[in-house]
């Protein structure tokens, strides 16, 4: 897998980068230098490693938040809080 494809895969799964920023990165991808691609890719890889290392705790805390605010949010994700 080349670096651009790997970056796109990591970017697609990123939680910390907003959709607007993701679109900007995708739009500029062909004009980024190798170093810029590496820098973004390294950040996304760190994020992925963090999420995998803390997956159980993240899921547990997410479940507790959903219990606090009520399960109706998961049943109707388009509703406003």
URMO-V675087 format. One record per residue. RES is the residue in one letter. PHI is phi in degrees with one decimal (* if undefined). OMEGA is omega in whole degrees, 0 to 359 (none if undefined). Layout:
((RES | PHI | OMEGA) (RES | PHI | OMEGA))
This chain:
((X | * | 180) (X | -78.2 | 186) (X | -63.6 | 180) (X | -66.7 | 178) (X | -65.4 | 178) (X | -62.6 | 179) (X | -61.2 | 180) (X | -62.5 | 179) (X | -64.3 | 179) (X | -65.9 | 181) (X | -62.3 | 180) (X | -58.0 | 184) (X | -96.6 | 182) (X | -73.0 | 175) (X | -97.0 | 188) (X | -86.6 | 179) (X | -92.0 | 182) (X | -68.5 | 178) (X | -60.2 | 180) (X | -62.3 | 179) (X | -70.8 | 176) (X | -56.9 | 180) (X | -64.1 | 177) (X | -63.9 | 179) (X | -62.5 | 180) (X | -61.4 | 180) (X | -62.7 | 184) (X | -97.6 | 188) (X | -54.5 | 182) (X | -68.3 | 181) (X | -101.3 | 180) (X | -76.0 | 175) (X | -76.3 | 177) (X | -58.4 | 179) (X | -65.2 | 178) (X | -66.3 | 177) (X | -62.5 | 178) (X | -61.7 | 182) (X | -62.9 | 179) (X | -64.9 | 180) (X | -61.5 | 179) (X | -65.2 | 176) (X | -60.4 | 182) (X | -65.3 | 177) (X | -67.6 | 177) (X | -63.0 | 179) (X | -59.3 | 181) (X | -61.1 | 180) (X | -60.7 | 178) (X | -61.9 | 182) (X | -62.3 | 180) (X | -68.1 | 181) (X | -69.0 | 184) (X | -114.9 | 186) (X | -54.5 | 183) (X | -62.5 | 180) (X | -67.0 | 179) (X | -62.6 | 179) (X | -63.9 | 179) (X | -63.0 | 180) (X | -66.6 | 178) (X | -62.9 | 178) (X | -61.5 | 179) (X | -65.3 | 177) (X | -63.5 | 179) (X | -62.7 | 177) (X | -67.0 | 179) (X | -66.2 | 184) (X | -88.4 | 177) (X | 102.1 | 183) (X | -72.8 | 181) (X | -63.1 | 178) (X | -67.1 | 180) (X | -73.6 | 179) (X | -76.8 | 180) (X | -134.3 | 187) (X | -64.4 | 180) (X | -85.6 | 181) (X | -71.6 | 179) (X | -87.9 | 179) (X | -88.2 | none))
